[in-house]
Amino acid sequence: MDLSSFLKTYSEQIGGQYTEYNSSQSIIIVPVSGGRFQTIVVTVKKNDLYNRKLINLLSKICQIKPEVDLRMLLEQTAFFNYCRFTISENYLQIEAVTTYENASEDQLKEMIQEVANLADQFEMKVTGADIH
């Protein structure tokens, strides 16, 4: 599968935007409910531990603050299909990861939608505002 071509076509189908930075990193802006949008960073990188290429879909939610209920977030991940919460550089993020070789277009569509929708929902739930 040509990931760049797929992401460009899919972003057009859903009324989003696609920007490619280089062969391993791009951004897709995905429309979500309420006329809002979520930005997803798409990265292709090699996992040295397992010697395979991975596709990582990542969206920032908010900066981590002491009042963020991390236990609640961890408990919520049991209900997700593809996603998990991560913390990087003091930001709460949501990400989904799959192997490049086994990724299908249908699976990537589901993953993109889950990342965008969950980022939007938890952004509102944690901060009460539309941030990204």
C-alpha contacts under 8 A as a table, 3 or more apart, distances in Angstrom:
res1	aa1	res2	aa2	distance
1	M	6	F	7.71
1	M	104	S	7.94
2	D	5	S	5.47
2	D	6	F	6.23
3	L	6	F	5.05
3	L	7	L	6.07
4	S	7	L	5.21
4	S	8	K	6.13
4	S	20	E	7.39
4	S	23	S	7.97
5	S	8	K	5.22
5	S	9	T	6.16
6	F	9	T	5.24
6	F	10	Y	5.97
6	F	105	E	7.37
7	L	10	Y	5.09
7	L	11	S	5.94
7	L	18	Y	6.90
7	L	28	I	7.32
8	K	11	S	5.28
8	K	12	E	6.36
8	K	17	Q	7.68
8	K	18	Y	5.56
9	T	12	E	5.22
9	T	13	Q	6.31
10	Y	13	Q	4.98
10	Y	14	I	6.35
10	Y	109	K	7.79
11	S	14	I	5.35
11	S	15	G	6.05
11	S	16	G	4.62
11	S	17	Q	5.46
11	S	18	Y	6.03
11	S	28	I	6.74
11	S	29	I	7.49
11	S	30	V	7.16
12	E	15	G	5.18
12	E	16	G	5.87
12	E	17	Q	6.79
13	Q	16	G	7.61
14	I	30	V	7.39
14	I	31	P	7.26
15	G	30	V	7.58
15	G	31	P	6.90
16	G	28	I	7.00
16	G	29	I	5.26
16	G	30	V	4.96
16	G	31	P	5.96
17	Q	28	I	5.63
17	Q	29	I	5.02
17	Q	30	V	7.08
18	Y	26	S	7.41
18	Y	27	I	5.79
18	Y	28	I	4.54
18	Y	29	I	6.46
19	T	26	S	5.62
19	T	27	I	5.21
19	T	28	I	6.50
20	E	23	S	7.49
20	E	25	Q	6.46
20	E	26	S	4.18
20	E	27	I	6.38
21	Y	24	S	7.77
21	Y	25	Q	5.59
21	Y	26	S	5.21
21	Y	27	I	7.85
22	N	25	Q	5.47
22	N	26	S	6.87
23	S	26	S	7.96
24	S	42	V	7.98
24	S	43	T	5.50
24	S	44	V	4.80
24	S	45	K	6.83
25	Q	41	V	7.21
25	Q	42	V	5.67
25	Q	43	T	4.53
25	Q	44	V	6.47
26	S	41	V	5.98
26	S	42	V	5.19
26	S	43	T	6.59
27	I	39	T	6.81
27	I	40	I	5.64
27	I	41	V	4.61
27	I	42	V	5.77
28	I	39	T	6.01
28	I	40	I	5.34
28	I	41	V	6.63
28	I	42	V	7.38
29	I	37	F	6.38
29	I	38	Q	5.64
29	I	39	T	4.49
29	I	40	I	6.18
30	V	37	F	5.37
30	V	38	Q	5.26
30	V	39	T	6.34
30	V	40	I	7.48
30	V	113	Q	7.78
30	V	116	A	6.51
31	P	35	G	6.86
31	P	36	R	5.96
31	P	37	F	4.33
31	P	38	Q	6.49
31	P	116	A	8.00
32	V	35	G	6.39
32	V	36	R	5.37
32	V	37	F	5.39
32	V	38	Q	6.98
32	V	116	A	6.98
32	V	117	N	6.34
32	V	120	D	7.44
33	S	36	R	6.11
36	R	130	D	7.86
37	F	116	A	7.94
37	F	120	D	7.99
37	F	132	H	7.35
38	Q	59	S	7.31
38	Q	116	A	5.48
38	Q	117	N	7.93
38	Q	119	A	7.21
38	Q	120	D	6.66
38	Q	132	H	5.96
39	T	59	S	6.08
39	T	60	K	7.93
39	T	116	A	7.37
39	T	132	H	6.77
40	I	57	L	6.20
40	I	58	L	5.33
40	I	59	S	4.78
40	I	60	K	8.00
40	I	112	I	7.79
40	I	115	V	7.64
40	I	116	A	7.06
41	V	56	N	7.86
41	V	57	L	5.78
41	V	58	L	5.16
41	V	59	S	6.37
42	V	55	I	6.94
42	V	56	N	5.66
42	V	57	L	4.77
42	V	58	L	6.57
43	T	55	I	5.79
43	T	56	N	5.11
43	T	57	L	6.68
44	V	53	K	6.69
44	V	54	L	5.59
44	V	55	I	4.69
44	V	56	N	6.33
44	V	100	Y	7.79
45	K	53	K	5.53
45	K	54	L	5.47
45	K	55	I	6.78
45	K	56	N	7.87
46	K	51	N	6.72
46	K	52	R	5.54
46	K	53	K	4.27
46	K	54	L	6.03
47	N	50	Y	5.75
47	N	51	N	5.47
47	N	52	R	5.42
47	N	53	K	5.99
47	N	54	L	6.67
48	D	51	N	4.75
48	D	52	R	7.03
52	R	99	T	7.20
52	R	100	Y	7.89
53	K	99	T	6.00
53	K	100	Y	5.47
53	K	101	E	7.38
54	L	97	V	6.68
54	L	98	T	5.67
54	L	99	T	4.41
54	L	100	Y	5.07
55	I	97	V	5.65
55	I	98	T	5.40
55	I	99	T	6.00
55	I	100	Y	5.65
56	N	95	E	6.90
56	N	96	A	5.94
56	N	97	V	4.60
56	N	98	T	6.81
57	L	95	E	5.35
57	L	96	A	5.20
57	L	97	V	6.33
57	L	111	M	7.84
57	L	112	I	7.07
57	L	115	V	7.26
58	L	93	Q	6.83
58	L	94	I	5.80
58	L	95	E	4.34
58	L	96	A	6.71
58	L	115	V	7.17
59	S	93	Q	5.63
59	S	94	I	5.48
59	S	95	E	6.45
59	S	115	V	6.81
59	S	116	A	7.16
59	S	119	A	6.37
60	K	91	Y	6.72
60	K	92	L	6.23
60	K	93	Q	4.31
60	K	94	I	6.48
60	K	119	A	7.03
60	K	132	H	7.33
61	I	91	Y	7.10
61	I	92	L	5.46
61	I	93	Q	5.14
61	I	94	I	7.08
61	I	119	A	5.65
61	I	120	D	7.51
61	I	122	F	6.94
61	I	123	E	5.11
61	I	131	I	7.56
61	I	132	H	7.20
62	C	91	Y	5.60
62	C	92	L	5.41
62	C	93	Q	7.24
62	C	123	E	6.57
62	C	126	V	7.99
62	C	127	T	7.42
62	C	131	I	7.36
63	Q	90	N	5.76
63	Q	91	Y	4.25
63	Q	92	L	5.89
64	I	68	V	6.61
64	I	87	I	7.86
64	I	90	N	5.51
64	I	91	Y	5.37
64	I	92	L	5.78
65	K	68	V	5.66
68	V	126	V	6.67
69	D	72	M	5.47
69	D	73	L	6.57
70	L	73	L	5.03
70	L	74	L	6.16
71	R	74	L	5.09
71	R	75	E	6.16
72	M	75	E	5.10
72	M	76	Q	6.18
73	L	76	Q	5.09
73	L	77	T	6.64
73	L	85	F	7.31
74	L	77	T	5.51
74	L	78	A	7.70
74	L	85	F	7.39
75	E	78	A	6.00
76	Q	79	F	5.76
76	Q	80	F	7.36
77	T	80	F	5.25
77	T	83	C	7.14
77	T	84	R	5.91
77	T	85	F	7.37
80	F	83	C	5.77
80	F	84	R	7.52
81	N	114	E	7.90
82	Y	96	A	5.51
82	Y	97	V	7.48
82	Y	111	M	6.28
82	Y	114	E	7.40
83	C	94	I	6.46
83	C	95	E	5.36
83	C	96	A	4.57
83	C	97	V	7.75
83	C	111	M	7.73
83	C	114	E	7.24
83	C	115	V	6.61
84	R	94	I	5.67
84	R	95	E	5.61
84	R	96	A	6.54
85	F	92	L	6.96
85	F	93	Q	5.66
85	F	94	I	4.51
85	F	95	E	6.41
86	T	92	L	5.96
86	T	93	Q	5.15
86	T	94	I	5.97
86	T	95	E	7.11
87	I	90	N	6.25
87	I	91	Y	5.41
87	I	92	L	4.68
87	I	93	Q	5.92
88	S	91	Y	5.32
88	S	92	L	6.81
88	S	93	Q	7.38
93	Q	119	A	7.56
94	I	115	V	6.47
94	I	118	L	7.57
94	I	119	A	6.28
95	E	115	V	6.40
96	A	111	M	6.61
96	A	115	V	6.89
98	T	102	N	7.60
98	T	103	A	6.48
99	T	102	N	5.56
99	T	103	A	6.06
100	Y	103	A	5.43
103	A	107	Q	6.49
103	A	108	L	6.70
104	S	107	Q	5.19
104	S	108	L	6.21
105	E	108	L	5.10
105	E	109	K	6.16
106	D	109	K	5.14
106	D	110	E	6.39
107	Q	110	E	5.18
107	Q	111	M	6.18
108	L	111	M	4.93
108	L	112	I	5.99
109	K	112	I	5.20
109	K	113	Q	6.20
110	E	113	Q	5.21
110	E	114	E	6.09
111	M	114	E	5.09
111	M	115	V	6.10
112	I	115	V	5.25
112	I	116	A	6.15
113	Q	116	A	5.17
113	Q	117	N	5.94
114	E	117	N	5.22
114	E	118	L	5.85
115	V	118	L	5.40
115	V	119	A	5.91
116	A	119	A	5.24
116	A	120	D	6.17
117	N	120	D	5.14
117	N	121	Q	6.08
118	L	121	Q	4.97
118	L	122	F	5.92
119	A	122	F	5.41
119	A	123	E	5.83
120	D	123	E	5.15
120	D	124	M	6.35
120	D	130	D	7.46
121	Q	124	M	5.35
121	Q	125	K	6.11
122	F	125	K	4.64
122	F	126	V	5.67
122	F	127	T	7.97
123	E	126	V	5.40
123	E	127	T	5.72
123	E	128	G	6.96
123	E	129	A	6.74
123	E	130	D	6.57
123	E	131	I	7.02
124	M	127	T	5.41
124	M	128	G	4.36
124	M	129	A	5.07
124	M	130	D	6.14
125	K	128	G	5.60
127	T	130	D	7.99
